[in-house]
Amino acid sequence: MIGLRAGVVNSIVVLGAHCDDIAIGAGGTLLTLCSAVPGIRVDALVLSGGGTEREDEERAALAAFCPGADLELTVLKLPDGRLPAHWDEAKDAMEELRSRTDPDLVLAPRTEDAHQDHRGLATLVPTAFRDHLVLGYEIVKWDGDLGRPVAYQPLTTEVAEQKVRLLQEHYPSQRHRPWYDREAFLGLARIRGIECHAHYAEGFSVTKAVLDLGTALHARKG
């Protein structure tokens, strides 16, 4: 399998419709990035859960998932499951975030996600981050909407295990959900690992990417 590198990644934006979306979809990637780039800038925006126990969970969780990072988290108070009715507030928050950051990478939900909040957020991302590499993460849930990723971040066994441990530790409000368990999270990571010749991995969709193969070929000839 051909590996493509994103170049220098010193700043990322991570987006979630709900507290725990980011950690479920890209927690292993965050752990990997923050370990590889100490002091990396992480700007996180979550649309719902502000002012509740969910916000407290999210702040503690992202601090754990982004060790050593320069992390700034904003959690809004939009009602869960009602993003289409609060489009203007979500759009304003996205544009405000874009006005103060120019990230090397954006992690966000997939546009194919069956949940209306995830899908709505995903469609907003390219309206603000138009010239950025956006990786769409997946969230395992009862909708059965998992697709075929086109990009993978391999995870070491240690990182995969740490991701699951942090998910169980920092989101007690979600433990009652029948799909929120170790087997589900590691099972999906194992399947994505098989698909990219790794043991564990996180899978992502990519709507648009620009290659620079000419530079790569020139460097090889030189």
N, C-alpha and C positions, 0 to 999 in steps of 0.2 A: 504494500500500500504506500502511495506517495504521500509524504508529509509536507505540508506547507506551513511556514512560520509566519506569524503576524508581524514580525519586526519588533522594535522596541515598544514595550507596553509599560508606560509609567503612570497612566491614568485610565480608569475605567468608570463607566456608569452602569449601575445595576438597577433594574426596574421590576416591581412586582405589583400586582393588583391587590394582594392580601399579604399580611404578615405570614411568613413561612414559605411563600412561593419561591423566592430567590434561593433560599437554603435548600429546598427540595430539588429545584431544577438545576442549580449550578453551584451547590455548596462545595462539592469536590473540586471544581474548577477554581473557586475562590481560594480554597485552602492551598491549592497548587500554585496559583499566581502569587499569593501573598508570601509564600515561602520562598519563591524564586526571586521576587522583587521586594526586598524590605523597604518599607516606607511608601509603597505604591499608594497613589491617591484613589480612593473609592468613594464616589458619590452615589448614594442609594436613595431611591424614591419609592415609597409604597403608598398606594392610593387609599387604603382603608385601614381601620383599626386604631386611628389616632385617639388618644385620651382614654384608652381602655387597657386591660391587662395584656391584650395582644401587642400593643406598642411596647410595653415593658419586655415582653418575651422577645420581640424582634430586636430591640436594642441590645439585649444581652447576647442573643444568638449571633447577630452580625459581627459584634465585637469578637466573638469566639471564632467565627468563620473567616475573619479578616485580621489575623494576629499581626501586630506590628504595622498595620496600614494606617494611613491618614484618612480616617473614615468620617464621613458626614452623612447622617441619615435624616430624611424627612418622612414623617408618616402623616398622611392626610386623614380626614374624617368622612370620606365618602361612604355611603351605605353599601354594605356587601350585597352583590348581586344586582346592583342598580346603575352600573357605569353608563349605559346608554342614555340614561336620564340626567346624567351629570357630566356630559361630554365637555362642556365649556370649562368647568373647574379642572378636569383632568388635562385638557389641552393647555390651559394657562399654567398649570404646574410644570408640564413638560417644557414649555417654552421658557419659563423662568429658569429651570435647571439648565437648559441649553445655553442661555445667555451668560452663564457663569462657569461653564466648563466646555472643554473641547477634547473629549476622551479619545484614547487610542482604540478603545473597544467598548461596545455596548452589549450587555447581557439582558435579555428581555423575554417575555413569553413568545410562543410561536403564533403566527397568524392563523394556523390550522387548529388551534386549541378550541375545544367544544364549549368551554365555559365563556359566557358572554363578557365577563370582566377581563379575563386573560386575553381573549381575542380582540376586544376593544382597545386595550392598552397596546397590544402588538401593532394594530393598524395606526396608532398615533405616533409610534416611534419614528418611522421614516419621514414624517412631516416636520419633525424638529431636528433629528440627527440624519441629515440627508446624505452626507458624504462620509459616513462612518461604517466600519465593519460591525454589523449587528448579528449576534448569534442568538437564535431563538431556542430557549430551553424547553424541556418537556416536563410535565407534571403527571405522575401516575395517579389515576382516580377512576371512579366507577364509570365515567362516560365512555371509556374504551376508545379514546381518540389518539392513541399513540401511532405515529407514522413511521417513516423511513428517514432517519437522520442522514445528512450529507456531510456532516463534520463531527469529529469526535475528539474529546480530550481524555486520553488514557489516565487512569488513576492507579496509584500504587495501592496495594492491599491495605497499607496503613492509613492512607488518606480515605479510602472507601469506608473502612471501619470507623474512622474518626468522624466522618460525615454522619453516619447513622447514629453514633453515640451522641453527637451534638444535637441532632434532630430530636432524639428522644429526651434529652436532658433539658432543652431550652423551650420546648413547646408543649407543656403539660396540658394545655387547653385542647390539644388535638389528639390526645392519646385514645380517646373514646372512639375515634373513627376506625371502622373495620379494616381499612386499607393502610392505616398509618402504623406500619410496623417494620421491623428489621428485614423480614423476608421480602417484602415488597420493594424496599429501597435497594437492597443488595441484589435482588433478583434482576431488576431492570439494569442495574450497573453491570451485572455479569453478562447479560444479553448484549448490551452495547459493547462490552469488552470483546466478546466473541466476534462481533461484526468488524472490529478494527484490529484484530490480532493482538489484543491485550487481555489481561484478566478482568479488569474492571474499567469502565469508562462512562462518561456522560456524553449524550448525543445532542446535537444541535441542528437546527435548520438554518439555512442561509438564503436570504432572498436575493442578494446581489453582492458580488465581490469582484474586484479588479485584480488581475494577475499582472506580474511583471516578468514574464518568462524570458524576454529578451535579455534582461540584465543577468538572469541566472545563467543563460547560455553563454553570454560574453565572459562572465566570471569563470566558467568552467574552461573555456578555451584559453583564457589567460593563465 
